[in-house]
Amino acid sequence: KSRQRSYSYFANVDLGYKDYLYLNLTARKDWTSVIKKPFFYPSVGVSFIPTTAFADFGGETLTFAKLSASFVKVGNSVVGPYDINDRFVSATSAGFPFLINSFNQNTSIADQNLIPETNTSIEFNMNLEFYKKRVTFDASYFRSKNSDQIIEISPSTTSGANLATVNVGETISQGVEFDLGVTAIKTEDFTWDFRFGYSAPKTEVTKVTDESNQVAVGQYLGTAGIAAIKGEQFPMLVGTGYQRDDNGNVVIDASTGDPLKATNVKLGKTTPDYILGLTTNIRYKNLKLTGVFDYRTGHVFYAGVKDGLIQNGSDIVTAQNGREPFIFPNSVIETSPGVFTQNTSVTTSGNQDYFTGIYREIDENFVLDATAFKCREIALSYSFSDKIVKKLNIDGLSLGLNARNVFMILPKQNRNYTDPEFSFTTGNNVGLSTGAQAPPTRTYGFNINITF
């Protein structure tokens, strides 16, 4: 049972001039009982339509043009009632000092001086239409600054807490988006159009805390997890990796031949460099076929399924080099501090022991390319003619078939371990997957749409 209270003041102004120049202004201030400090967020947006403002602007080629820009500041407090208070949880089975009706300290805590997180963004947009909408082009650029973000981190175990909700640093997100629409064929009976999309978002951590340049966020899978690191993109996958020399060669133990591991290694970001999208529609008379596809690349993910296969000796990598000791490829031995020589004779501890031992202790072995080409949906629909609809005394009737998650093409190193978009839980744990999740499913549907 809980209670929270909030109230706000809000103002909005919309102005327009001769159907081609528009201005929007807003202002809002919120107070909430779940956090001590109120927050204020304004916005301003302006748009201009030159094809309306100027006669014959663009001629017969450019039939519509719109330019717009906006500045928006928003704030929020993503905490629940009493989160900033010291809380105790009921311990009916193992409480102290009595076994029932007693309480334990909550191991999920929050900073009592939390302040609202804020996001300040600017955006510029351009919308163009050519040849009476036969060709459309939309472009936008955005940049947003996220300050005092409220997130859950994993504090030191000596604190007695498992999770701590705090204000963490600052990130800057920016990117561009382009969208091109083309109606390639357009007749009375047949239409074929395409829509191509490109987006390249990027988020960089510019500050963590005054005391640290790195903080763990979300939950970890053993030693692999997501961290916010100053100067790096977010989310960043970190974990154990191979110890390497300045040339990138793996350093091995001179006595065992096994590679040495390093901790807290940056293993790659879990969001793509860019996303390409394609939507196409083909219509012949009353029959319509639609396909939705996308391609994303430039990121990685942690495949916990591969770890499980290695443990059972089922993964293909355990069959390589037979079951005998082998010389680790491109490995070096540190002969004196800072001096490395090429390893030509020292072998590993044995294939089976190697893969169930040191290999599984290095998270880098389970970080894979998350590139994927996906067919998101294919849909086929048929709309009955007006003649048939009138006989049925209705306004419209259509039948449809659809398939979602139809197929995907993955890089060779991801041997269908899992869909790279799947994470073992929500929140900041992007790119962390395990075998505990159901595999991606393909769904088929049938629908009837009747309009009265």
C-alpha positions in Angstrom: 0.0 0.0 0.0 1.5 3.3 -1.0 0.6 6.9 -1.8 2.2 9.6 -3.8 1.2 13.1 -4.7 2.1 15.4 -7.6 0.9 18.6 -9.1 1.9 20.7 -12.1 1.5 24.1 -13.8 1.4 24.0 -17.5 1.1 26.7 -20.2 0.9 26.4 -24.0 0.9 29.0 -26.8 0.4 28.2 -30.5 0.8 31.0 -33.1 0.4 30.8 -36.9 1.0 33.3 -39.7 -0.6 32.9 -43.1 -0.5 29.1 -43.1 3.3 29.0 -43.6 4.9 30.1 -40.3 4.2 28.5 -37.0 5.5 28.9 -33.5 4.8 26.7 -30.4 5.8 27.6 -26.8 5.2 25.4 -23.7 6.3 25.6 -20.1 5.6 23.2 -17.3 6.7 22.8 -13.6 6.2 19.6 -11.6 6.2 18.9 -7.9 6.1 15.3 -6.7 6.3 13.7 -3.2 8.7 10.9 -4.3 11.6 13.3 -4.8 12.5 16.5 -2.9 13.3 18.9 -5.8 10.7 20.2 -8.3 11.6 20.4 -12.0 10.8 22.9 -14.8 10.8 22.1 -18.5 10.1 24.5 -21.4 10.0 23.9 -25.1 9.9 26.0 -28.3 9.3 24.9 -31.8 9.2 26.8 -35.1 8.3 25.6 -38.7 8.3 27.3 -42.0 6.7 26.2 -45.3 8.4 28.0 -48.2 6.2 26.4 -50.9 3.3 28.2 -49.3 5.1 31.4 -48.5 6.4 32.1 -52.0 4.5 31.8 -55.2 5.8 29.1 -57.6 8.5 28.0 -55.2 10.0 24.8 -56.6 7.8 24.9 -59.7 6.3 21.6 -60.8 9.2 19.6 -59.3 9.2 20.5 -55.7 5.5 20.4 -54.6 6.0 20.8 -50.9 8.8 21.8 -48.5 8.9 22.3 -44.8 11.7 23.4 -42.5 11.4 23.1 -38.7 13.5 23.3 -35.6 12.8 22.7 -31.9 14.3 23.0 -28.4 12.9 20.8 -25.7 13.8 20.3 -22.1 12.1 17.6 -20.1 12.6 16.2 -16.6 11.3 13.2 -14.7 11.8 11.3 -11.5 11.7 7.6 -12.2 11.5 6.5 -8.6 8.6 5.1 -6.6 6.9 6.2 -3.4 9.3 5.9 -0.4 12.3 4.9 -2.5 14.4 7.7 -1.1 13.5 6.6 2.5 15.1 3.9 4.7 12.9 0.9 4.2 12.6 -2.5 5.8 11.2 -5.7 4.2 9.1 -8.3 6.0 11.0 -11.4 6.8 8.4 -14.0 7.8 10.6 -17.0 7.4 14.1 -16.0 8.6 13.8 -12.7 10.4 15.8 -11.6 13.4 15.4 -11.7 16.3 12.2 -13.7 15.8 11.3 -16.1 13.0 8.0 -14.4 12.1 6.7 -10.8 12.0 10.2 -9.3 11.8 12.0 -7.2 9.3 15.3 -6.9 7.4 17.1 -3.9 5.9 16.2 -3.4 2.3 19.2 -4.3 0.1 17.9 -2.0 -2.7 18.6 1.6 -1.7 18.3 5.1 -3.2 20.1 8.3 -2.6 18.0 10.5 -0.3 19.1 13.6 -2.2 18.1 12.4 -5.7 17.4 15.2 -8.1 15.2 14.9 -11.2 17.0 13.8 -14.4 16.8 16.2 -17.3 17.0 15.9 -21.0 17.7 18.9 -23.2 17.5 18.4 -26.9 17.6 20.3 -30.2 16.3 19.0 -33.5 16.3 20.2 -37.1 14.0 18.7 -39.7 13.4 19.0 -43.4 10.5 17.5 -45.3 10.3 17.6 -49.1 7.8 16.2 -51.6 8.6 16.0 -55.3 6.3 15.4 -58.3 3.1 15.4 -56.3 4.4 13.0 -53.7 5.9 10.5 -56.1 9.2 11.1 -54.3 9.5 12.2 -50.7 12.6 12.9 -48.6 12.8 13.6 -44.9 16.0 14.4 -43.0 16.6 15.3 -39.4 19.5 15.9 -37.0 19.1 15.7 -33.3 21.3 16.3 -30.3 20.3 15.7 -26.7 22.1 16.0 -23.4 21.0 13.8 -20.5 22.0 15.0 -17.1 21.7 13.5 -13.6 20.3 10.3 -14.9 18.5 8.2 -12.4 19.7 4.6 -12.8 20.4 1.5 -10.7 24.0 0.6 -10.2 25.8 -2.3 -8.5 27.5 -0.8 -5.5 30.4 -2.4 -3.5 29.2 -5.5 -1.6 30.8 -4.0 1.5 27.9 -1.5 1.6 25.4 -4.3 2.3 23.3 -3.2 -0.7 22.7 -5.1 -3.9 21.3 -2.2 -5.9 21.6 1.5 -5.5 19.5 4.2 -7.3 21.6 7.3 -7.9 22.1 10.3 -10.2 24.9 9.3 -12.6 26.7 11.8 -14.7 25.9 13.0 -18.2 25.5 11.6 -21.7 25.2 13.3 -25.0 23.2 11.6 -27.8 23.2 12.8 -31.4 22.5 11.4 -34.8 21.0 11.8 -38.2 18.0 10.2 -39.8 17.1 10.1 -43.5 13.9 8.7 -45.1 13.4 8.4 -48.8 10.1 7.4 -50.3 9.7 6.5 -54.0 6.5 5.5 -55.9 8.2 3.6 -58.7 5.0 2.6 -60.5 1.6 4.1 -60.2 -1.4 3.2 -62.4 -5.0 2.7 -61.8 -4.5 -1.1 -61.2 -0.9 -1.4 -60.1 1.2 0.5 -57.6 4.7 -0.2 -56.3 6.4 2.0 -53.8 9.5 1.8 -51.6 10.6 3.6 -48.4 14.2 3.5 -47.5 15.4 4.6 -44.0 18.8 5.3 -42.5 19.6 6.3 -38.9 22.9 6.7 -37.1 22.3 7.4 -33.4 25.3 7.7 -31.0 25.4 8.1 -27.2 28.6 9.1 -25.5 29.2 9.3 -21.7 30.7 12.7 -20.9 30.6 12.4 -17.1 30.0 9.6 -14.6 30.5 11.0 -11.1 32.9 13.4 -9.4 34.8 10.4 -7.9 34.8 7.9 -10.8 35.0 7.6 -14.6 33.2 4.3 -14.7 30.2 2.8 -13.1 28.4 -0.6 -13.5 24.8 -0.4 -14.6 22.2 -3.1 -14.7 22.9 -6.7 -13.8 26.0 -8.8 -14.6 26.3 -12.3 -16.1 29.2 -13.5 -14.0 32.0 -11.0 -14.9 30.3 -9.7 -18.0 28.1 -6.7 -17.8 27.2 -3.2 -19.0 29.1 -0.1 -17.8 29.0 3.6 -18.3 32.6 4.8 -19.0 33.6 8.4 -19.5 34.6 9.1 -23.1 33.1 5.9 -24.4 29.8 5.1 -26.2 26.9 3.7 -24.1 26.0 1.0 -23.4 29.6 -0.5 -23.2 30.0 -4.2 -22.6 32.9 -5.0 -20.2 34.3 -8.2 -18.7 37.4 -10.4 -18.7 39.5 -10.4 -21.8 42.9 -11.6 -23.0 46.0 -9.9 -21.7 47.8 -8.5 -24.7 51.0 -6.7 -25.5 51.2 -3.4 -27.3 50.9 -5.1 -30.7 47.7 -6.9 -29.7 49.4 -10.4 -29.3 47.9 -12.6 -26.5 50.3 -13.0 -23.5 50.5 -16.6 -22.2 51.7 -18.2 -19.0 55.2 -19.5 -19.7 54.6 -22.5 -17.5 51.2 -23.7 -18.6 50.9 -22.2 -22.1 47.4 -20.9 -21.3 46.6 -17.3 -22.1 46.6 -14.8 -19.2 43.4 -12.9 -18.6 42.7 -9.2 -17.9 39.8 -7.8 -16.0 37.4 -4.9 -16.7 38.2 -5.0 -20.4 36.1 -2.9 -22.8 34.6 -5.5 -25.1 32.5 -3.3 -27.4 29.3 -1.3 -27.5 26.0 -3.0 -27.8 24.1 -0.5 -30.0 24.6 -0.3 -33.8 26.6 2.2 -35.7 23.6 2.6 -38.1 20.3 1.0 -39.1 19.1 0.6 -42.7 15.4 0.0 -43.2 13.3 -0.9 -46.2 9.5 -1.1 -46.5 7.9 -2.0 -49.8 4.3 -2.2 -50.9 3.0 -3.8 -54.1 -0.7 -3.3 -55.0 -2.5 -5.0 -57.8 -6.2 -3.9 -58.0 -7.5 -5.0 -54.5 -4.6 -7.2 -53.6 -1.7 -5.7 -51.5 1.7 -7.2 -50.5 3.9 -5.5 -47.9 7.4 -6.4 -46.7 9.4 -4.8 -43.9 13.2 -5.3 -43.7 16.1 -3.8 -41.8 19.9 -4.2 -41.4 21.9 -3.1 -38.4 25.7 -3.4 -37.7 28.7 -2.1 -35.8 27.9 -3.5 -32.4 28.4 -6.7 -30.3 26.5 -8.9 -27.9 27.4 -11.5 -25.2 26.2 -15.0 -26.2 25.6 -17.0 -23.0 24.4 -19.9 -25.1 27.9 -20.4 -26.5 29.2 -20.5 -22.9 26.8 -23.3 -22.1 27.8 -25.3 -25.2 31.5 -24.9 -24.4 30.8 -26.3 -20.9 29.1 -29.4 -22.4 31.8 -29.8 -25.1 29.1 -29.3 -27.8 30.3 -26.1 -29.5 32.3 -26.4 -32.7 35.3 -24.6 -31.2 35.9 -27.5 -28.8 36.5 -29.8 -31.8 39.2 -27.6 -33.2 42.9 -28.7 -32.7 41.6 -32.2 -31.7 41.9 -33.0 -28.0 45.6 -32.3 -27.8 47.5 -29.4 -26.4 48.3 -26.7 -28.9 50.3 -23.5 -29.3 48.0 -20.6 -28.8 47.9 -18.6 -32.1 49.8 -15.3 -32.2 50.8 -15.6 -28.6 53.8 -14.1 -26.8 55.7 -14.8 -23.6 56.8 -12.0 -21.3 60.5 -12.7 -20.8 61.2 -9.7 -18.7 59.0 -6.7 -17.6 57.7 -5.1 -20.7 59.6 -7.4 -23.1 57.7 -10.0 -25.1 59.0 -12.8 -27.4 57.0 -14.9 -29.9 55.8 -18.2 -28.5 56.9 -21.1 -30.7 56.9 -24.1 -28.4 54.9 -23.7 -25.2 51.5 -25.5 -25.6 48.2 -25.1 -23.7 47.2 -27.4 -20.8 45.2 -29.7 -23.1 42.2 -29.1 -25.3 39.5 -30.4 -23.0 40.9 -28.8 -19.8 41.6 -25.6 -21.7 38.1 -25.1 -23.0 36.3 -26.0 -19.7 38.9 -23.9 -17.7 40.6 -20.7 -18.8 38.6 -20.4 -22.0 35.3 -20.1 -20.2 36.8 -17.6 -17.7 37.4 -15.1 -20.5 34.3 -13.2 -21.5 35.9 -12.0 -24.7 35.4 -15.5 -26.2 31.6 -15.1 -26.0 31.3 -11.6 -27.4 30.1 -11.9 -31.0 29.3 -9.6 -33.9 25.6 -8.5 -33.5 25.1 -7.6 -37.2 21.8 -8.9 -38.5 19.6 -8.6 -41.6 16.0 -9.2 -40.7 12.7 -9.7 -42.5 10.4 -8.2 -39.9 7.1 -8.8 -41.6 5.4 -9.9 -44.8 1.7 -9.2 -45.1 -0.8 -10.0 -47.8 -4.3 -8.5 -47.8 -7.3 -8.4 -50.1 -10.0 -5.7 -50.0 -13.4 -6.6 -51.5 -14.9 -4.3 -54.1 -17.5 -1.7 -53.4 -20.0 -3.8 -55.3 -19.6 -6.8 -52.9 -19.5 -4.5 -49.8 -22.8 -2.8 -50.7 -24.5 -6.2 -51.1 -23.4 -7.1 -47.6 -24.7 -3.7 -46.3 -21.3 -2.7 -44.8 -18.7 0.0 -45.5 -15.7 -2.2 -46.0 -14.3 -5.7 -45.9 -10.8 -7.0 -46.2 -8.9 -10.3 -45.4 -5.2 -10.5 -44.5 -2.4 -12.9 -43.9 0.8 -12.0 -42.2 4.1 -13.5 -40.9 6.4 -11.7 -38.5 10.1 -12.4 -37.8 10.1 -14.3 -41.0 13.9 -14.8 -41.3 17.2 -13.3 -40.4 20.7 -13.5 -41.8 23.5 -13.6 -39.2 27.3 -13.4 -39.5 29.2 -16.6 -39.6 30.5 -16.4 -36.0 27.0 -16.2 -34.6 26.0 -19.8 -35.4 22.4 -19.1 -34.5 23.3 -19.0 -30.8 20.6 -16.4 -30.3 18.9 -13.4 -31.8 21.4 -10.5 -31.1 18.5 -8.2 -30.1 17.6 -10.5 -27.2 18.7 -9.6 -23.7 18.3 -11.7 -20.6 16.4 -8.9 -18.9 15.3 -5.3 -19.5 16.8 -1.9 -18.7 20.4 -1.2 -19.4 21.3 -4.8 -20.0 21.3 -4.4 -23.8 23.4 -7.1 -25.5 23.5 -9.6 -22.6 21.8 -12.9 -23.5 21.7 -16.3 -21.9 20.1 -19.7 -22.6 17.3 -18.9 -20.1 15.4 -17.1 -22.8 13.0 -18.6 -25.3 14.4 -18.5 -28.8 12.9 -16.0 -31.2 9.6 -17.1 -32.6 8.1 -16.7 -36.0 4.4 -15.9 -35.8 1.6 -16.2 -38.4 -1.6 -14.4 -38.4 -5.0 -14.1 -40.2 -7.3 -11.1 -39.8 -10.7 -10.0 -41.0 -11.4 -6.2 -41.1 -15.1 -5.2 -41.3 -16.1 -1.5 -41.4 -19.6 -0.5 -40.6 
